[in-house]
Amino acid sequence: MATSDATAQRLRVTYAAGQATDWNGVAEPLRHGIVRLAAHLFANRDTPEERGPPAVVAALWRPYRQLRLGGGLGGAIVLAGAPWGGSSW
């Protein structure tokens, strides 16, 4: 929500981010992926050239991923989950 006060000429922006207020509120596949990613990063801490999460983590997170197509002033199409890699339309 954005509000403005004409006399102060300020803008206040309030937002909420995230999926849950605590660890137990996060979906199980996301929690599992976070733990696996942390273990992977720890085990491979001496190989900084590696990019992206391991395939198993990406697979756990795929249903929760949003893909944005387009943009600009005309808006964008947002897809929840990816339509490839095992998911279906």
Backbone as a ProteinNet text record, in pm:
[ID]
protein_1_A
[PRIMARY]
MATSDATAQRLRVTYAAGQATDWNGVAEPLRHGIVRLAAHLFANRDTPEERGPPAVVAALWRPYRQLRLGGGLGGAIVLAGAPWGGSSW
[TERTIARY]
84.4	0	89	60.4	137.2	45.3	93.3	18.5	112.5	57.6	142.6	74.7	154.3	107.6	156.3	65.5	102.5	186.8	166.1	243.3	385.7	406	539.5	614.3	543.7	600.8	685.1	627.2	691.4	601.8	660.8	586.8	619.4	517.3	536.9	493	580.3	550.8	555.2	450	442.4	426.5	506.1	496.1	526	481.7	511.2	577.1	683.2	755.2	771.3	780.8	802.5	677.5	694.6	584	522.9	601.6	551.8	619.7	562.3	621	724	724.6	824.7	857.8	958.8	1009.2	900.8	815.1	711.3	602.2	592.6	494.1	539.2	665.9	720.7	686.2	648.4	611.4	727.2	693.5	794.1	896.2	855.1	956.4	1053.1	1005.2	1093.8	1192.2	1143.7	1232	1337.3	1294	1387.3	1493	1449.4	1542.7	1642.7	1598.6	1688.9	1797	1756.7	1853.8	1951.4	1900.1	1989.4	2083.4	2033.7	2119.8	2229.7	2195.1	2296.1	2402.4	2360.4	2456.4	2544.1	2484.1	2559.5	2662.3	2620.7	2712.8	2826.7	2796.9	2902.2	2999.8	2946.7	3033.3	3117.8	3069.4	3140	3189.7	3224.1	3264.9	3396.4	3474.8	3602	3591.1	3469.8	3449.7	3355.6	3406.6	3319.8	3266.2	3323	3278.6	3145.1	3095.2	2967.2	2853.5	2756.5	2645.5	2512.4	2424.2	2288.9	2278.8	2156.8	2135.5	2147.3	2173.2	2176	2039.1	2037.9	1914.4	1805.9	1842.9	1742.5	1675.6	1751.5	1694.9	1603.7	1649.4	1567.1	1435.4	1441.2	1319.9	1223.2	1277.1	1191.2	1123.7	1194.2	1143.6	1061.1	1068.1	1001.4	851.9	773.8	631	603.8	701.1	682.5	744	805.5	874.1	775	793.6	711.8	798.5	745.3	815.9	742	812.9	751.5	793.4	693.9	716.7	668.9	747.2	705.5	740.3	658.1	682.6	655.2	719.9	697.4	562.7	514.7	389	267.5	282.7	169.7	139.4	216.9	194.3	277.7	256.8	333.9	246.7	288.4	222.7	306	243.1	313.6	262.4	353.9	319.7	370.6	288.1	331.2	383.4	506.3	569	614.4	696.1	747.7	669.3	632.9	556.2	643	767.2	856.6	921.3	995.8	1067.7	981.2	878.1	795.5	664	653.2	525.1	438.2	311.1	221.1	141.3	85.3	3.9	-120.1
-116.1	0	122.4	217.5	340.8	456.7	542.6	662.4	780.7	899.1	1017.7	1128.9	1214.4	1331.2	1452.4	1531.5	1641.8	1746.5	1765.7	1867.4	1821.4	1695.6	1644.4	1603.4	1579.9	1532.6	1407.6	1311.2	1182.5	1073	962.2	844.4	731	666.5	551.6	427.1	328.7	202.5	92.2	13.3	-100.1	-226.4	-329.1	-454.6	-572.1	-685.7	-810.3	-903.9	-968.9	-1060.9	-1194.9	-1297.6	-1429.3	-1514.9	-1639.3	-1733.4	-1760.6	-1750.2	-1787.6	-1703.6	-1705	-1628.9	-1708.2	-1840.8	-1923	-2045.4	-2119.9	-2233.9	-2338.9	-2363.7	-2466	-2425.5	-2298.6	-2252.3	-2266.2	-2295.8	-2313.8	-2454.4	-2465.2	-2595.2	-2694.3	-2819.6	-2924.4	-2934.8	-2934.1	-2941.8	-2823.2	-2705.8	-2589.4	-2604.6	-2650.3	-2671.6	-2776.9	-2884.8	-2992.9	-2941	-2861.2	-2804.3	-2709.6	-2630.8	-2538.4	-2615.6	-2721.4	-2802.3	-2868.9	-2924.3	-2990.4	-2891.3	-2770.8	-2669.4	-2626.5	-2607	-2570.7	-2679.5	-2805.6	-2916.3	-2920.9	-2898.4	-2898.7	-2785.6	-2665.8	-2552.2	-2573.6	-2634.6	-2663.1	-2766.2	-2872.2	-2978.2	-2929.8	-2830.7	-2780.7	-2637.6	-2603.2	-2466.2	-2425.8	-2521.9	-2491.4	-2484.6	-2495	-2488.5	-2372.5	-2248.2	-2132.2	-2117.3	-2190.5	-2176.4	-2244.4	-2321.8	-2389.9	-2289	-2308.2	-2214.4	-2285.1	-2218.3	-2268.2	-2381.9	-2409.8	-2519.8	-2655.1	-2761.1	-2895.4	-2930.3	-3023.7	-3061.6	-3108.2	-3180.1	-3229.9	-3112.6	-3009.4	-2892.6	-2816	-2798.3	-2730.4	-2805.3	-2937.7	-3017.7	-3000.6	-2991.3	-2970.7	-2834	-2734.3	-2597	-2563.7	-2647	-2614.8	-2582.5	-2654.6	-2621	-2484.1	-2428.7	-2301	-2184.1	-2213.5	-2111.9	-2037.1	-1905.6	-1827.3	-1780.5	-1787.8	-1746.9	-1628.2	-1519.6	-1398.7	-1384	-1369.9	-1348.9	-1209	-1137.9	-1004.8	-902	-803.6	-696.9	-562.8	-460.4	-326.6	-273.2	-173.1	-108.6	-193.8	-288.3	-370.1	-485.5	-502	-611.9	-732.6	-838.9	-960	-1080.2	-1193.1	-1320.2	-1388.9	-1429.2	-1497.5	-1640.2	-1734.5	-1876	-1930	-1999.5	-2064.4	-2202.5	-2228.8	-2354.2	-2346.2	-2435.9	-2435.5	-2534.9	-2500.1	-2591.4	-2698	-2709.8	-2810.1	-2888.2	-2987.2	-3062.3	-3146.3	-3206.8	-3295.1	-3235	-3102.9	-3041.5	-3038.8	-3025.3	-3019.2	-2891	-2853.4	-2732	-2758
0	0	0	-84.2	-89.3	-54.3	31.9	67.2	59	38.5	36.8	114.1	172.3	245.3	166.6	111.8	23.4	95.1	224.2	294.7	323	350.3	380.8	255.3	147.7	21.8	41.8	108	131	78.1	55	10.3	106	157.7	245.1	170	163.6	96.3	200.8	206.6	297.7	214.3	244.4	169.9	262.7	220.7	290.8	190.5	232.5	144.5	214.8	137.5	193.9	187.7	227.5	220.7	356.6	462	594	700.9	820.1	930.2	1009.3	995.2	1062.8	977.2	1020.2	943.6	918.5	1014.4	999.3	901.1	870.2	773.6	629.2	608.4	473.5	425.1	299.4	242.3	253.8	278.3	299.6	185.1	56.6	-49.7	-47.5	-12.1	-3.5	112.3	226.5	342.2	310	249	213.1	115.1	18.2	-78.9	-14.9	82.1	151.7	226.3	296.1	371.1	275.6	165.7	68.6	2.1	-27.6	-88.3	9	135.8	235.3	247.2	248.8	256.6	131.7	15.6	-109.8	-111.5	-71.2	-70.8	27.6	142.8	239.8	183.9	125	71.9	-45.3	-119.4	-237.5	-217.3	-95.1	-65	-130.5	-177.3	-242	-393.9	-448.7	-593.7	-627.3	-626	-646.5	-788.6	-884.6	-1022.7	-1051.6	-958.1	-978.4	-978.7	-1068.8	-1083.3	-1058.4	-987	-968.4	-869.2	-827.6	-732.7	-802.6	-726.6	-784.8	-844.3	-936.1	-1005.5	-909.2	-804.3	-709.7	-636.1	-604.6	-537.7	-633.8	-756.5	-856.7	-879.2	-878	-897.3	-779.5	-658	-540.9	-544.8	-596.2	-596.8	-720.5	-824.1	-951.4	-937.2	-858.5	-848.8	-785.7	-715.6	-646.8	-723.2	-835	-914.3	-1001.4	-1013	-1103.3	-1218.4	-1337.4	-1457.3	-1515.5	-1538.1	-1592.2	-1738.9	-1825.1	-1967.3	-2004.8	-2080.4	-2122.8	-2018.5	-2005.2	-1908.7	-1971.8	-1921	-1971.5	-1928.1	-1998.3	-1961.3	-1994.1	-2086.7	-2127.4	-2034	-1929.3	-1836.8	-1873.5	-1803.4	-1825.9	-1795.9	-1848.9	-1820.1	-1713.2	-1604.8	-1496.6	-1489.8	-1500.5	-1492.8	-1360.2	-1287.6	-1163.8	-1199.7	-1166.5	-1205.5	-1349.8	-1389	-1525.5	-1610	-1733	-1817.9	-1883.1	-1845.8	-1902.6	-1788.4	-1820.2	-1720.1	-1629.2	-1684	-1603.8	-1562	-1563.2	-1530	-1654.1	-1635.8	-1749.6	-1744.6	-1858.3	-1863.8	-1793.1
[MASK]
+++++++++++++++++++++++++++++++++++++++++++++++++++++++++++++++++++++++++++++++++++++++++

